[in-house]
Structures are given as structure tokens and as C-alpha cells.
């Protein structure tokens, strides 16, 4: 097994910030969208915010290493 397969994204919790951010952002977006009766808008807003927070989390993890 080569080195890349052993230490790729998702191994040992590394590189998962985007995925977690998307999941949380979509969850919040769906909840707000249903409450506000505008699911399409809030789904997109939740996705964008989740991706932004996930990218920030990933970049901070890389700085610590």
C-alpha cells in the first residue's frame, strides 16, 4: 500500500471539515427553510455557510500540523 492511501483525506479525522460543514449547514438550512416556508433559498444558504465553515476548519487543522 502506498503512502497516499494510508494518509489520504478522511483517515484519522483529517480532511473531514468540509463534509461535516456541509452536513451541518444543510441540516440548519432545511430547518430554517421549513420554518420560513422558503426551503430552496435556505437550503442553498445553509450549504454555502457549511462549506465556508468546513473550509475554515480544515485550514486551521492544517496550520496546527
Steps between C-alpha positions, in 0.01 A plus 500: 500500500645836409533797734215700340242229568600473864481873575237632258205722584269351760768285660545566872250788487707710258329684216146445620414862581331567167279193530397576856441865411277406206299257713447752779431788261242302307330389821471856626397624156221244473371580849495876437362451149206295624430749779522796262311320221783565255693174486688564174655823621603376843629169367745690280591741781561212741718320245711810436546576868581137576763485228657823624522378859630163385775662294597722792513198731716305253743789453540540876570127535772521235665794678522298823685216329 
